[in-house]
Amino acid sequence: MKRQLPNPSELLDLMQFKRPEFDGKKRRLDSALTINDLRTIAKRRTPKAAFDYTDGAAEGELSLARARQAFEDVEFHPGILKPAANVDTSVQVLGGSSALPFGIAPTGFTRLMQTEGETAGAGAAGAAGIPFTLSTLGTTSIEDVKAANPHGRNWFQLYVMKDREISYGLVRRAAEAGFDTLQFTVDTPVAGARLRDKRNGFSIPPQLTLGTIVNAIPRPWWWVDFLTTPKLEFASLSTTGGTVGELLDAAMDPTISYEDLKVIREMWPGKLVVKGVQTVEDAAKLIDLGVDGIILSNHGGRQLDRAPIPFHLLPQVVREVGSDATVMVDTGIMNGADIVASIALGAKFTLIGRAYLYGLMAGGRAGVDRTIAILRDEIERTMKLLGVASIAELEPAHVTQLQRLAPLEHGAAARARAGA
């Protein structure tokens, strides 16, 4: 091998120095390549009680862990020699379009996580061309969300409260503001036992203890934002004192029934979906009643621990209600591949909650934009690797669900045997 002295011009071609980024937020967010990266940044920047409210689930957090494991236990089956240089990620859902097969799920107390709150989520969703959902327990008003996303799709999530008139008033306000879809939530008759929140003494407004003060010392930016921005206000609660569980128990009503669904259906002029469906039987009954869609969800594992895994339930529900029914899914989505797998197995749409909040806590509106960009890249890359050029081409043959938890006997079968 003949050797020579390095040519300086060739060295310059080989070694391109990266221009330094002086914007700390941009540098921080650019370093996040996955939703888990955003979660790590969020945990570093957010006080423990607020972070744990987002990150945690009910009791032993088994439902959440199982939901995430279910997505990890996916095997894809790519097709070869199927050109997909450009992919179309857009979908039609509930009478309108979405540039991506996911939207932002409703989240409560959002401005406590980061002060831009729902305004950041709605603005980012509008810019990306995807729907944004405001929670009944949101910290930004219906009208302000509309102002933040004036031309995009805004959805509203409804809790039916003990005082029905509060709920009815919210329905009217959402309709007047031009929200096009209502999510009637059925999985929260009472608050789940969110033990992280109880151990942290998490309350609205935050209660200062020695522990919270010590935890806040390395996070002064959060407290500066919290103390120098408008007071937390909730769309439907007349009081904001007490623990999260106490607030939820005051607002929720374990007596809600199909009669309440009928009343809301008559009031609401847009699309109506039921959120929190967890059995095949309930899914079939709701579709037969003519609701516009259902969301398979166990509330992110935050209500009944050991509840069914929505992603596992998905193929059974689609087989029962038909492929034309609008079946959506949430809980546990942390990667664009999770979304692709859900669509392949029959979901018409998916919703992200924690993934959105991790981005919000990591960097406000820019962090939500980064969440959407990460998921978009993962969806596009997964589709290209599968040899799929559009969402419509995804089908069950692309996915195998590898099951770790095989039931000895399904609940319905057990009930039938007991009645025999």
Secondary structure, 3 states (H helix, E strand, C coil): CCCCCCCHHHHHHHCCCCCCCCCHHHHHHHCCCCHHHHHHHHHHHCCHHHHHHHHCCCCCCHHHHHHHHHHHCEEECCCCCCCCCCCECCEEECCEEECCCEEECCCCCHHHHCCCHHHHHHHHHHHHCCCEEECCCCCCCHHHHHHHCCCCCEEEEECCECCHHHHHHHHHHHHHCCCCEEEEECCCCCCCCCHHHHHHCCECCCCCCHHHHHHHCCCHHHHHHHHCCCCCCCCCCCCCCCEHHHHHHHHECCCCCHHHHHHHHHHCCCEEEEEEECCHHHHHHHHHHCCCEEEECCHHHCCCCCCCCHHHHHHHHHHHHCCCCCEEECCCCCCHHHHHHHHHCCCCEEEECHHHHHHHHHHHHHHHHHHHHHHHHHHHHHHHHHCCCEHHHCCHHHEEECCCCCCCCCHHHHHHHHHC
